[in-house]
Amino acid sequence: MITSVFKKSTPINFFLVVILMLVFFLIYQFQDLSWINSTFSILIKTMLFIVLLASVFITNFISKKNGLSKDSSYTILFYFLFLLFFPSVLDNTNLILSNFFILLALRRLISLQSLKASKEKIFDASIWIFIAALFHFWSIIYIVLVFISIIFHTFRDYRNWVLPFIAFFAVGICYIVVALICSIDILEFIYTHTRVSFKLDYFTNNYQNAAFSIYLTIALFFIISMFASLSNKPQLLQSSFKKIILSFFLGVAVFVLSSNKSNDILLFTIAPLSIMATSHIEIKQLKLKQEIVLSVLILCSLFAFFSQL
């Protein structure tokens, strides 16, 4: 039943996901109504929701435009369901913005398979990653994906290897100028945001621990499925799927390295995991199996969301 609804990409499916996202976003925000008294706070909440929606549709665009999925709505559905595992991220401005810029970078890097405007794509992706690092520093490690993409597609042109460094200096100079104008302590910013912590004792309750454990179990299931089916993918798409897999593990690395650790940081893994989950559900298999996988995921996501309110 559920798989039949989202098997096709229709405006109704998109509208349904948007409405569901709005409902769950408001459920979380209405726990504390103090923001309603401030016009600025209302604008911030509205902006956060718009950026979240944009992140969902960019992920869907990456998946469909580059042939990583069929003409279905599964990607946006999975993104929405995975988002429910970490409700507190709905109030984390820096992470939402950082993840949004990483997705813009990923969009450019995946499209490198066409070999058109390679230099512009490499430079743009690098710019987006360094901007993302201003909101959450350790997202800077996604620059590894830029160099991997160069190796996959355009490693013979030495100019492509220089472009990420030019992008770094461009963003760095712009940040320094803004910091001087706004009297931001650059050294304090670097010290505060570049610290590393490998501790996993941040859970404030057992439900956060449960959501973390369930999410990792589900992620492991889809990753194993991705590796198992990778050799059966068209040769042209294999490098793109490899970049999606690497993007997921870089998201895990961001989580592991971050000192201000929380489940929210796993937001970086949601987009690649949504694409991998879509790839799994679209594999030819018994419809009952598809329904079971999707139903279990829906139940787990709802449990994780409401238990953490």
Steps between C-alpha positions, in 0.01 A plus 500: 500500500762755609746398229227535239429858606863616475596283203431793269617857523183708513415847633269335754790303650714812526211691656440218748864497615505880530185494716638218717827686547313815597282311749794331674705820488220688677446217750861537608499882498176524699669345803626850576280782374722790609619552140146598392537831687791612282468584129870430455467154658205420276706598197787279619267201546349561156847520345603175670199318361561637150866391512394155624255469211767618258735232636239232435442611142871544425553140613214389276646703212845340546346155499272538197705737284804273514311175447555370853131425540197444284212743460371447854444699819686261729799730551297784650304252712817342640655840569193600698493172696872512586460861612244389760770300682661825616220750580733743680676570170185688397622779726870488410558787258874445447469131417206551265688771309827306494324188369320708238829632360651150505206381289564781251859379479392137463266599217792648306734208571253230396433682174872482414425168330380699198852653465340833407628821666719291731706791630193707589347204683817425697540865597132542592501182711813614684347842569182343642699264724712780647187710558341199674807480725425850630179364652638163614875481467552126460285492188822625341610137464256471209780661298632143483202424274614775264842343455347152465271637229801650321669158511188336357449742212760770427826411675715562188440875504726643773291819517213306655722413799568871564138617492406382856791702641389810309149449640644467851683831476196671345270394785773567757557856379126571494464365854791710628347814349161425661670414831685832504184696417294316764782488760506119509795343681640272227740314730221434750278374218771262376578374852134446587399324179805284423505297820467123471321257730445127459274461804154349461364586843285793391163320526264677740246217500457140387275601211784692332716191542224284350452735202875498438518119515195446276625754244844337479340156462279622215797679341708181519220307328482742204879533473542122479225493236680775308833316501329175401328658198774744395656266244159462333463874445574642154873568458431867435326539837738303719729797570196708602380233741853473641493874568164461674644224720809708578277798579320290761825394667630858494178595682580235760853643526358848563294350783798313647734802493259768625559608859145630555371152424129423468275282287420811297838484326391180327292735284795491257437130439128530421521606134740224384313244711170607341646441154637158605165408656324599178740284303416205726123542485510529119684168457275234350371301796180376661258785562434360848868541584490863382193567711660342808819705465308824456249424776773415752684821411185710545428344841860547614510863389169584671617328820830689492327836440227484762717332766744791489246783529 
